Amino acid sequence: MIRFLKKEKRAWWLGLVVVLFLLGILLGKNLGSFSEANQEETPFSVQEHLIRASEEVGPTVVNIRTVQLTRDSFFRIVPREGQGSGVIFSEEGYILTNEHVIQKAEEIKVVLHDGRELEGKLVGSDPSFDLAVVKIEAKNLPVARLGDSDKLRPGEFSLAIGNPFGLQNTLTFGVISAMGRNIGTAPGKVLENLIQTDAPINPGNSGGPLINLEGEVIGINTAIIPYGQGIGFAVPINTAKEIVDELITHGRVIRPWLGIYYLCITPQIEERFNLAVDSGCYIAQVVPGSPADTAGIKEGDVIVKVNDQDMKAGEDLRQIMKTKKIGEEVTFLILRQDEYKEVKVKLAEMPRE
C-alpha cells in the first residue's frame, strides 16, 4: 500500500511538472508575441496615422494656377503665371486658399488630384486674414474634414500638403511649434494669431492644408520666414470657419474697423517702452483717417479697458471687436504717458485694403 502511494505520488508530480513545462512554453510564446507587438506598436501607429491622414486629405488638395496681367520694363502688358494650393471643403465645389494666391488674378485654373483641370471662379477674399474662397463646377468631389484649431497645443504632430515648386500633392511632416504668432507680411500688413509649424512649407504650398494625424484640416498654410529653417505659419481653421460664410454670401468680410496696429504688453514690451502698466494693448501705429485717428488715439497709447472690460491680452480686444457693429460707439480707457483718458470711437467698416 505504501509503495503504491509513493508510485502514485511520483506519477502525480511528474504529470504536474510536464503540465507546468508546457504552460511555460505557451506563456513564453504569448509573452514574446505581446512584447514584440508592444515594441512595434508605437512607431507603427504613428506611421499608420501619417499614411491614413495623407491618403484621406490628399484627394481634397488642389493645385491653383493663376494668370495676372502686369507691365514689363518696356511698359508692355504681359501675362504672369503664378501657382499655389487649395483644399476642397464643400461638396458644392468651394475651395479654401490664400488671398495672396489669387490676388489680381485674371484667370484661375484648378487642377484636381485626379488630373482634371477646371475653371475656377473667385467667390470672395479677405486680405487681412489672407483667405479666399474659389469655386469650381464639378460633382462627387472629395471633401476635407475641418478640425478644431482652438484645441491645438505646441508639440502636436502636423502635416502640410500642397504643391511646392509645382510638385503636386507633396506631404511634409513636423510639429506645432507655437500658437498665436503675429507676423508682418508687407509694409503696414500684419497677420495675427497664426499657427507656427516646423513642417516644411515651400513656395507653392500657400493655400494648402495643415492637418493633424486624424486627417482633419487645422490650418491653411500661408507664410514662411525665408531666412529661417523650419519656421512656417498657417491661418487657424477656426478663423476660416468664422468668415467663410460671409465670403460666400457677400464676397468679403463685413466687419467694424478701429484702425490700429498694437502689441500685447509683455515684460519685454513694458521694459522697452517704459510703461506704467503690465497688461493691455500698446498702440504701435494708428492708420491715418481711421476711426481711431479721428477720435484722437495716438501711437504710444495703451488701451487698458474697452467698455469697462480689462484688456489683459490682444485676444481680449479681438474678441470684443467681433461683437461690435459698424457705426457703434465704443469707449476706450487709454493710458497716455502718466494720464488716463476716456476716448469714444465710432467704428467704421473695414476697408478692403
Buried (B, 14 or more C-beta within 10 A) or exposed (E): EEEEEEEEEEEEEEEEEEEEEEEEEEEEEEEEEEEEEEEEEEEEEEEEBBEEBBEBBBBBBBBBBBEBEEEEEEEEEEEEEBBBBBBBBBEBBBBBBBBBBBBEBEEBBBBBBEEEEBEBEBBBBBBBBBBBBBBBEBEEBBBBEBBEBEEBEEEEBBBBBBBBEEEBBBBBBBBBBEBBBBBEBEEEEBBBBBBBBBBBBBBBBBBBBBBBBEBBBBBBBBBBEEEEEBBBBBBBBBBBBEBBEBBBEEBBBEBBBBBBBBBBBEEEBBEEEEBEEEBBBBBBEBBEEBBBBBBBBEEBBBBBBBEEEEBBBBEBBEEBBEEBEEEEEBEBBBBBEEEEEEBEBEBBBBEEE
